[in-house]
Amino acid sequence: MNSSGKSAPATASGAKAEEVERFLAENPDIEGVDVFLTDACGVNRGKNIRKAELLQIYKTGRYMPGSLLGLDITGEDVEETDLVWAQGDADRICFPIPGRLRRVPWRDEPTAQTLLTMYNLDGTPNHADPRHALVSIVKRFTDVGYNPVCAVELEFYLLDREPGPDGRPQPAAAPGTGHRPHHIQVYGVAELGEMAPVFADIHAAARVQGLPAETVIHEYSPGQFEITLHHRPDALQAADEAIMFKRLIKGVAEQHGMIACFMAKPFAGRAGSGMHVHVSLADEKGRNLFAEGEAPEGSVLLRQAIAGMAATMADGMAIYAPNANSYRRFRRTSYAPVAPTWGINNRSVGIRVPAGPGFSRHVEHRPCGADANPYLAVAGALASAHYGIARQLDPGPAIAGNGYEQADPRALPTNWYEALDRAEVSEFLAEYFGRDFMKVYLAIKRAELDKFMAEPTELDYQWYLRPA
């Protein structure tokens, strides 16, 4: 409340000073605050401020360079985005996202964090901010009375800080026992028990931050795990929480002397890590519009959404698989999709309708790697669903049996070059993400591609140093 007894006005993002005043009253020991936004590559970028600076950010925002949203994965400027010297590296203004001010329990100094989103100086959303792309896609649904309900599943590896004898990453040794896993042991309970101290701290930190972390499983590789986040009736909240949860997992792992790795394919002979986006639609009363009694295939609306996901998946691969390493994940019988196929209770397809009671009917969008930007992953799943619904598309019959054997190997881009070329001419991406955003995104990814391909790798030396 201000001196007149009235609520202070909200910022462009909807944040209000009352939120920070209440938080600091409940957390008087806080000394520092991490304030950050998420760039196109999914990297969090911002500042650590002192507690005394926080209230002003909730009143008037914080100026930061617009070029923060024009950086590649290494943090280097990409001039082709036109966000750097073409604009004199000018500042834009960042505002907190309402409801995202939380403690950071893995820091030694009492610390909080809040997520930011970037606006132009005239108050309009900045076109290069990935979160604004998601906001505009969600609005397409809410404008017609549909509310997207989303959940994000994250797969990752827990690795040692130090490489193994071969100089490469290795699965982390279990706290206490020092046992290092070597076998797949999918769904192994013993493997969960050995890492229990890590997961206990992850769940404790999630409770502090209000994140709906649920089931933990040991995935299909030594040291690989998955933690689910409960679905949210607000897709923006689900994506914000995926950003926060990835940071939390990394922070807690670091406390335990480990690296939480979200690479899509850190080991050639082992399973890759995905980010599965679960989607349904609710009406204004919260009823699931994808449900049709107990029918396992769901409603017509669900099948239209699936058809849109299938029709646009090839166009979206540059977003779902954003790095050179991403394309190493897509292998037959690898639990990663290789075609825009769909099925019911079938993990060999790209779009899955999970088993469950009728009221829970939804679709699992499976192409994204764990290295994808959660804002863009959710945005892509929703945009493709909207595309199918708006055009009343039909997905055709569901795949039965082994979807890998029925997949067209040419249906999706198989490498980074092809994916970027496909994205550059995609009317679907231009329509839903905006041409200005796509210009920035593609400039960043093409700059990364050039840099990546210019660097000789260990395999180059192994294969070509002597024979060539």
N, C-alpha and C positions, 0 to 999 in steps of 0.2 A: 504494500500500500504506500502511496505517496503522502505528502503532508496534508493533502486535502481529504484523505480518507478514501480516495478512489484508486482502483487498480491502475498501475502504470501501463502505458500502451505496449503492445507486443511489437517485436521487431518484424522484419520482413519474413523471417522464418517461423514466426509465431512464438518465439521464446519470450519469456517475461522475467523481469527482475525478481519477482516473488519466488521463483524456483531456486535461484542461487541464494537468496536470503534465508529461505527455509533450510536448504541443504547445509549452509555454513553454521546455522544455529544448531543443527543436529550433529554436525561434525566439526566441532571447534578446533580440533587438533590439526586439521589440514594445513599444510604449509605450501605445497606446490600443486599446480594443476596442468595436466597435459591437454592442450587444445589442438585439435587436428581435424583435417578433412582427408578424404580418400581420393587419390588421383585415378586416372584411367587404368593404370596398371594394377590397382588394388593396394598401392602402398600408402600408408598413413603419413601425412606430412603436416607439420605444424610447429608448435612452440611449447616449452614449459614456462609457465608464468607463475608469479607469486600470488598467494591468496588475495592480497589487496587489489590486484588488477582484475579479478574475475567479474565483479559486479558490473563494472563499466562495459565489459564485453556483452553482457546481457541487456544493457541499456542501448548501446550505440554500435555494437559490433567491433570487429578488429580488422584493421587493414593488413592485407598480405598480398604479395606479388601474384598477379594473374598467371604468371609463368609457372607457378606451382602445379598447374594443371596441364602443363606442356612438357613434362619431364618424362624421360624414358625409364626403364626398370632400374638403371644404374644411377638415376638422379641427375642425369645430364640434360641440359636444355635441348629441345628439338625446335630449331628455328622455323622449320616448315609448318609448324602449328600456327604461326602468326601470333603467338602469345608472348613472345620474348621481345626482341629488339624492334620488331615492326610496330610495337606499341610502347617502346621505350621502357620495357619491363615495368609497366605501370601497376600500381596497386589496385586491387579490388577490395570489396568488403565481405568479411565472413561473419555469419551469425550462428549462434548455437542452435542445435536441433532440440526442440522441446522434449523434456523427459529423458535426456541422455546423460545427465550429470550424475556420475557415480564415483565411488571410491575405487582406488587401484590397490587391492590388498596385497599384491606381490611386491610392492616397493618398500624399501626400508624406511625412507622418509614418508610420513603421512601425506598421501597424494590422492588427488581426484583426477578425473578426466571428463571431457565433454566433446562430443562430435560437432563439427562445424559443417556448414555448407556455404558456397560462395555466390555472391550477387554482384552485379555491376553497380557502379556508383549511383545510377538512377533508380536502383531498387529492383531491377528486373533480374531474373535468374541468369547466372552465367552459363553460357551454352556448353562450356567444357567440363562442367561438374557432372560426373556420372549420376549422382543422386537426383539431379533435376531431370535427367532422362527418364528415370524410374517414376518420378512424380507425374510426369506428363502421360506416361503409359497407364498408370493406375487411374488417372483422371478419365481416360477413355471408358473405363469400366463404370466408375461411379457416376458418370454423367448419364448413363442409361440404367442406373439402379442395380448394378452388380457390384459386389464387394469382393475383391480377391483375398482369399485365405491362403497363407503360404507357410511353409516350413523349409528349413535348410538342413541338410545332412552334410557333415564334414568328415572326410577321411584324411588321415595324416600319419606320418611316421614319427616315432620318438627315436632320435639318433644320439650317439655320443658326440660330445664336443670335439674329441680327437678322432682323426681317421684311423681306420684299421691298418694292419700290417701292409696291405697293398696300396695304402695311401688314399683309399676311397672311404666314403661314409660307411658307418656300420651301425646296426641296431644298438640302442642303448642297453647297458647292463642294468639289471634290476636293482633297485635300492636295497641295501641290506645284504642280499645274497650274492650280488655281483654276477649272477647268471646272465649270459648273453644268449638270446634266442637264435636258433639256426633253422628251425623247421617252421612250416607254414602254420599248422595248428589253428586253422580257422575256427572261430567261435570258442577257442580254448579258454576255459575258466581259470586254469592254473596261471596262464599268462596274464590275465586280468589281476589275479591275486598278487603276482609278483610286482606289478605296477600300482598296487592299491594306494600307496602313499601319494603318488602323483595324481591319481584320479580323485582321491579324497580332497586334495588341495584344489583341484580344478572345480569340483562341485561346490566346495566351500566358497571359492572366489565367485563362482556363478551366482550363488545365493546372495552374496554381498552386492553384486551388480544387478540383481533382479533378472538374470538370464535363465530361460527355461530349459536348462540342460537336463537330459534324461538318460536314455540307455547308452551304455558303453559296450562295444563289442571288440574282440580281437579279429582283425580282418584277415585277408587272404595272403599274408606275408609276415615274416618275422619282424616284429616291432611296428606293425601297422595296426591302427585303431580307427574306430569311428565313434563319434558322439552325436546323438540326435538332439536337435532343438525342437521343442513342442511347437505345433503350428500356432500362428497368430492370425486374428481376424483383420489385421492391418499389415499389408504387404511391406510398407515402408518400415514398420517396426521390425518385421522379420528380417529384412535386409540389414538394418542398422545393427540388430543383435548378432547377425552373422559376422559383421565387421568387428564388433566388440569381442565376440567369442574367439575368433581367430587370434586376436591380440592377447586375450586372456590365456589361451592355451600356450602360446609362445612364452608369455611372461612366467607362468607357473613352471613350464619345462625348464626355463633358464634357472629358476630357483633351485631345481633339482640337478643342475649340471648337465642338462640335456638340450638338444635342439628339436623343436617341433617343426617338422618339415612338411610343407604343403606343395612341394613340387608335384607335377602330374606324374612323372615317371623317374624316380631317383635311382632305380635299379633295373638294369636291362632284363634280368631273368625273373623279376618279381612283379607283383600286381602294382598297377598305377593307382593313384588316389583321385577320387572323383568328388564332385559337389553336386548332390542330387537335390533338385528343387521340386517340392511337392506343392501342388496347386489345386484349389477348388474355388468355386464361386458361391457366395451366399446372397440371399435377397435382403431386403431391409429388416426382416424379422429374424435373420440369422439362419434361415433354412438353406440346406445344402442343395444348390441347383444342379449339381452333378449326380445326385442320387436319383434312382428310379426304382423305388422299392428295394428289393434285394437283388435286382438284376446285376450280375457281375460286370457287365459292360457299361453300366450307368445310363445317364440320360442322353438324349440327342445333343444337348448343349455340351456335354462332356466329349462326345465323339467329334463334334465340330472343332472343339479346342484341340483334340488330338490331331485332327486333320491339318489344322494350321501349324501345329508344331512340326509335323512331318514335312509339310510343303515348304517350310522356310528354314529347316535345319541346316541345309547346305550353305545358305546365305549367312547364317549366324555363326558358323564355325570359327571365324576370326575372333569372335567375342567369347564363345564357349571354350575355345582352345587357343589362348592368346599368345603363346610362346613357342619357340622352336621345340622345346622339350615336350610340349603338350601332345604333339602328334605321335610320340613314341608310346603313348598309352593305348592307342586304338589298334588292338590286335584281336584276332578271332579267339574265342573261348577265354577271354581275359576278364570278363565281367564288365568291360567297357563296350559301348555300342559302336558298331561299324556301319550302320545304315539307319535311315529315318523310319524304321519299322515300329509297329506297336503291337502290344499283346496284353493279355490278362494274366496276372500272376506268373509273369515270365521275365526272367532277368537276362535273357539273351537278345533283347530288343532295345531300341533307343528311347521308347516312350512306353512306360509300364503303368497299368492300372493295378495297384496292389490288392491283394486279398483283404477281406475284412467285412464287417457288417455294412449293410446298405447305407446307413446314415453317414458313414465315414468315406464314401466313395470319392476318390480324387485321382489325379494323374501325377506320376513321377517323371519329371523331365531329366534324362540321364546323361546327356553328352558333355556337360561341363566338367572340366578338371578342377581339382582343389586349388589350382593356381589362378582360376578365373576371379575377376572382381565380383564380389557378391551382389553389388548393386546392379551390375550389368547382367549377371547370370539370372537374377530374378526378373529383371526388365525383359530379357530375351524370352524367357519362358512365358511371361504374361503377354508380351507383344505378339508372339506366335499364336498363342491361344486366341487372342482377340482377332487376329487376322483370319483364323478359321471360322470363328463365330460370326464375324461381320459378313463373311462371304458364304456362310452356311455350307461349308465344305463337308465332304464325306470321306472318312479315312479308309474306306474299304474294309475287308475282313481282317480280323486280328490274326497275327501269326500264331500258329500252334506248333509246339515242339521246338526244335533247335533253330532259333532265329539266325544264328551265324551261317548255317548251311543255306538259308534262303535269302541271304543279304546280297544286294548288288554291290560289288566292291567299288564301283564307280559313282555311287550315289552321293558320297560326301567327299570333300577335299581331303586328301591324304597327306598334305604337307602345308607348311606355313605360307609359301609363295602362292599356292593355289587358293588357299583360304582368303588371303588378302585381296587377290585379284577378284575373287567372287564377291567379296564384301564391297569392293569399290564400285561395282556396277549394280548393286542390289537396290532396287526400289523399295523393297520391304524395310531394310535398315534405314534408308533415307527418310521414309515416311514416319517410322515409329521412333527412331532415335534422333532424327533431325540431321539435315545435311551438314550443319555447322559442327555438331558434335562428331559426326563421322569423319569430317575432314581432319579434326584434331586427332582422333583415335587412330586413323589410318596413317597419318604422318608419323605419329609416335612409333607405331608398330613397324612401319617400313624402315625407319631409322634404326630400330633395334635389329631388324633382319639384316640390314647392311653391315652393322657392327658385328653381329654374331657370325655371319658368313666370312668376314674378313679375318677372323681369328683362327689360326691352326689349332686343332685339338689334339689330345693324346692319341686318338685313333689315326689322325693324319700321320703322325710320326711313326706309329706302329705299322701302318700299311704302306706308306709311300717314301719313308726316309731313305731306304736302301734300294728297293726295286725300281722306283720311278726314275 
